[in-house]
Amino acid sequence: MRPTKLGHKNWMFIGGEHTGWRSAVIYTFVEQIRRHGADPFAYFEWVFEKLMHNPPVAEHENLLPSHWIKVGADEAKPVEIEATEVA
């Protein structure tokens, strides 16, 4: 209960007056994925990789967490990108 109350205080000023809904969507996705025992970070890596290729509107529903969980979070592993050191 305490983390929720502390979070509520921090989330009150999350940007502008009309930006709270974006955060609500992201938090909903994260919690939906966590409830199924999957890794939210892996989902966001996977979905952002898909979004970079501009999928048609008809395929947007396939990018939702529920679809990602159905196909199996293990099968939809994100592409590993090697980090390079910048001097």
PyMOL commands that set and color helices and strands:
alter all, ss='L'
color gray80, all
select helices_A, chain A and resi 2-11+20-35+40-51+57-63+65-71
alter helices_A, ss='H'
color red, helices_A
deselect
rebuild
show_as cartoon
